Amino acid sequence: MSRIVGIDLGTTNSLVAFMDQEGPHVIPGPDGQTTVPSIVGLTDNGLIVGDPAKAHLMRDPSRTIYSVKRFMGKGLDDVKDELKYFPYHLHEKNGVIRIEVGGKTYSPPQVSAMILKELKRRAEEYLKEDVSKAVITVPAYFNDSQRQATKDAGMIAGLEVLRIINEPTAASLAYGLQKKTQGLIAIYDLGGGTFDLSILKLKDGIFEVLSTNGDSHLGGDDFDQRLVDVMVDDILQTQGVKVGGDPELMQALRLEAEQVKVRLSDETQTKAEIEIPNGTYEKVWTRESMETLVMDLVERTLAPCRHALKDAGLTVSQIDEVVLVGGSTRMPLVWRKVEELFGKKPHSELNPDEVVALGAAVQADILGGHTKDLLLLDVTPLSLGIETMGGVMSALIRRNTTIPTSAKEMFTTYVDGQTSVDIHILQGERELVKDNRSLARFQLKLPPLPAGVPRVEVNFLIDANGILHVTARDIRTGDAQSVQVKPSHGLTDDEVEGMIRDSFQFAAEDIKARQIIEARNEANAIIVATEKALVRATNLINDKEIEGIRRILQQLSEVNEGDDHRVIRTKIAEVEKVTHHLAEVLMDATLKEALESKKLSDVIK
Amino acid sequence: MVYLPMPEASEAEIMDHRHQATTTSRELPMARSMCWHCQSEVTGEYLCGQCVKVQPLSKDLDYFACFQLPRLLNIDEQELEKTFYELSRTFHPDFYSTKDESEKAISLGNSAFLNAAYRTLQDPIQRAEYLIRLEAGAVKDIRSNPPADLFEEVLDLQENLETFRQLAPNGASSDLEALREKLQDKRERLEKRQAKMEESLQSKFKEWDQLQERTLLPGEAREEKNTVLRGMQEILSNRTYVRNMVNDLLETTG
């Protein structure tokens, strides 16, 4: 059976990991970096993903998509407050957000699929085999639509998603495996865009989630935004420059704010520096000034912690260990607040950026049938119910119920000959329908009989992925009924299929974009190496040759700005030809040096 | 708006439509005596002895039988957890990811049932409510309205809470503080009352267990048992009213 990889599909960064006999490992890229920025750029030559797209973000912000996870499984109404922060245009179709970039329209799962494809490719290159199956992590507090959207993204990327697993639970797997922890642990997971708190009981290889709570719209991005808002005002006041009208400047400022935040985790003071149209803007940030600015955001994480404890029927003193996960937990303020709440020093021995991906790899290994002694028992984060008379939600499955779980409900008719009942499925903790999340609607068909006679039993099943399945059965006849569930904020099966087809077309464009990036990187490496060699060889070759090499290097730099990888490749070949003699001379010199300084036997060996 | 808190439908009620479950066997009864896959005989095991395929749990299985427990109300929670973990290791879909669709579906169904069973039996109140329904035949005539004194208290409390909610947005005032104190005092008294109810429930549980342990046949001492069950049911529904009032008070006055 082919290997199953574990993927952490994050708001700001994504990672892919696998497990072998020694344990879980994160797969690095060619540059040794384990994280892939969750950014997709649309260039004239196709799509670019990750670090190249991050660079693209400053050059061409309106065609670069970041933080797409915030839009997964959402409608436009859900994100209207933050629309002004995004440089790209959004609209809604069939309850699903669509992102418009460069004259094309993408759904959030399509954009996520581009990131997943990059991770798939990275894993295939590293493992030297095809990768077609994956476990993908989601925030524990993700609702059904958000989970389904993540699964759709996997399908569009050509991955069979064997399991959607909650991020804090994944972290607990990696952590529990490594540290052999037992007892009650709280996982505090503050990522780029989401916050989760999960409480687990670890005992004899069973990881039982007792409760989970969170905020699927709170994370490091929000901290950055606070810093940006202050600097935007400041730039207007002191320099008279409106950042708002300049998307490139706004993105530069956003990235600088992120850097300031990161630096302030190690330093107590740092300077933000940014080029603006009439010079350079500088601002000194102290850790204290930043902490004051984001204090309320960090404090917003504390209420979910208390709720989760209450739901688990525990008090803080009963928690044996608190584990920090997610890049944002590097902030000293977060440490202090968590320590204050739980009354104990939190743990963060494992890299908070990697621990979720490592856990996903462990879960992948369990599903692959290799790890047999560990078992994760997770819960559904939100109550599931249906709309009843008067716009009230009637809960069928309570939050924090261990999954898989099911609930049955009997439906009948109110008038003679009635042939259908409309059923509206909801998720949330509030009393009224309008305050909860609409998941889906479906129409239940009933036989035309006197009122109250038909009896149709509907079974709501939440599977181990936290995803809902609905089936119906006519009790009188025992026949199963087909149920066409229409998601309120999700893609239909047809749409997903269409997107899978499209993704093949994108693939061709992606290859073109990749070829350019690879050619450019190679050209840059050659330019740097040749220049170094020229310095060393000043006295070994004549000026005319040096001049010739410099000229061709200059030409390479020029074509490297262009968009045709073939032109760059041709020029690279020319450079190699022209520098052939230089390379030989240097080789001889090196050999000579070696002979002079060492004994012959050393050199030959 | 005045509304009456209604007793919540317990999850067990929603989950379980097998009210006529009759099994008392310590053996785990399976849906078929024949393996669905290889047709060889399966005897009280989760997995077929021949082809090792997982077997669907019997439609008649009740939660106690699923955990191979007698129908007693005081149970060893450590043992319960241990069995839950063991059965989870047998049924959980994680271990069937590479199996065929039929096995996957059985594992999913069994797991969902097991989880519901554990959730119900884990909590003493839900456990008792479930047991009453299992033994339901005899205890149908139980009154589901609260006794008059409780009913009046509910109405009185709703009125006070409504006044409090109207005053609260106007900021601190002596009226508001006086009312808050009154309501907090009320809450403390209700909490004591709830604790008392739970004590008497506990003694009913003991009574039931003793009756169960000295009788061997399901029909034996039926009248005595039904009396205990009725007593339990009454305390349980009154307790629900009291608890809902306490929760309302906690939510409104903090």
HADDOCK unambig.tbl for C-alpha pairs under 7 A between the chains (distance, minus, plus):
assign (segid A and resid 366 and name CA) (segid B and resid 94 and name CA) 6.84 0.50 0.50
assign (segid A and resid 367 and name CA) (segid B and resid 94 and name CA) 5.38 0.50 0.50
assign (segid A and resid 367 and name CA) (segid B and resid 95 and name CA) 6.25 0.50 0.50
assign (segid A and resid 367 and name CA) (segid B and resid 97 and name CA) 5.53 0.50 0.50
assign (segid A and resid 368 and name CA) (segid B and resid 98 and name CA) 6.79 0.50 0.50
assign (segid A and resid 369 and name CA) (segid B and resid 95 and name CA) 6.71 0.50 0.50
assign (segid A and resid 402 and name CA) (segid B and resid 115 and name CA) 6.17 0.50 0.50
assign (segid A and resid 403 and name CA) (segid B and resid 112 and name CA) 6.79 0.50 0.50
assign (segid A and resid 404 and name CA) (segid B and resid 108 and name CA) 6.66 0.50 0.50
assign (segid A and resid 404 and name CA) (segid B and resid 111 and name CA) 6.22 0.50 0.50
assign (segid A and resid 404 and name CA) (segid B and resid 112 and name CA) 4.88 0.50 0.50
assign (segid A and resid 405 and name CA) (segid B and resid 112 and name CA) 4.16 0.50 0.50
assign (segid A and resid 405 and name CA) (segid B and resid 115 and name CA) 6.66 0.50 0.50
assign (segid A and resid 405 and name CA) (segid B and resid 116 and name CA) 6.90 0.50 0.50
assign (segid A and resid 406 and name CA) (segid B and resid 112 and name CA) 5.98 0.50 0.50
assign (segid A and resid 407 and name CA) (segid B and resid 14 and name CA) 6.25 0.50 0.50
assign (segid A and resid 407 and name CA) (segid B and resid 15 and name CA) 5.19 0.50 0.50
assign (segid A and resid 408 and name CA) (segid B and resid 14 and name CA) 6.40 0.50 0.50
assign (segid A and resid 408 and name CA) (segid B and resid 15 and name CA) 6.26 0.50 0.50
